Amino acid sequence: MTPGEHAPDPRGARSPAEFLARLQALKDWSGLTYRELSARAEARGDVLPRSTVANMLSRATLPREELLTAFVRACGTGPAALEEWRTVRRELEGRRGYGDASDPGEAVPEAPVPDPVPDPVPDPEERHPDPEGPGPAREQLPAPEEPPASEQLPASGEPPVWPGAPADEPRNPGPGARFRIRRLLVPAVAVAALVFAGVSVVAFLRDGHTGHPPRTPTAPAAGDVRIRVVGTDFCLGERRGTRSGQVYQVPCAAAGVPLYALAEAGDGRWRIASDHPDYGAGCSGLPSGGRVPGAPYEDSECGDPTRIEEFSLEPHGTPVRGYRIVPAGSAPPGGCVTVVGDRAAAWSRLARAPCAPDAAGQLFDFDRRP
């Protein structure tokens, strides 16, 4: 609901199709998803199944008055506006020739559509620990052996001078000198190891892996998937018990609500289907046609014409580091699905944001889900 913007007025509708178009505009004005509309109606004591709302807006026939009442109230209009919607509906219904009813003066009432019964959902998959064990122990440096007595000195006749040796050191170093040599070599090796580790950490951070070693990303393919945020131990999911459908990054070991699958939509586009244990089948998408900056990336019922539900899954990097989820269709160019907020924290939400050159928070991997 945009502040200062008036709700759509039904009084200009001259046909059922125009009336339904204004109902769709009313839903857009409310800014609510099907789930949220259903929840608001339930809080008022009305019955408004989300699947029934979706079917109502996709048909060309007038809705039943009780369904219209529950929907308009859930969208946030007042009593006067609600009465206007009822009045226009009655006028359209009373016109001869409306709809496909056998009696020209009687409209065909819309039968309620029951909510789909969700399939049982398996327990979330548990992520197995890294099968690789600890690395090999550091190799001990062998102690230098004493040269044999027969070994000759260099042609210059002078033995090598070891760093740190006092000026009056005997020319043929004994066991004490060898011990001092080892004491000098051990710190040098330790410093070199620390420098190497530091360079490795910087390389990982520069590559966007935040300390996680790079892994070969799984290319998108139709079927069941678990969507992982590249370079992290987070996967995409919802917070069960809420109705918003907002998608977050959650620990992969706890991900599983909803279950996701990829479906090809043609022309290189994909649908990301969701299967929620409480709300059934749906699609991931962006509201308001993906035109609003910061629009939430959310799961809701499929088929809402105001949402972007098709995406391009574009590879990024050479070699490929991951895949961007780019809104397709009527969405403005230059937007990517992005982890916003603290990208190192669980339950950071996903939303539309400008595609960044380094793709930080915008790369995903589509692991096969058994």
Helices and strands as residue ranges (DSSP letters): G 10-12, H 16-30, H 34-44, H 50-58, H 65-74, H 79-94, H 175-206, E 223-229, E 234-237, E 248-251, G 252-254, E 259-266, E 269-276, E 280-285, G 288-290, E 298-300, E 311-316, E 322-327, E 335-339, E 348-354, E 364-368
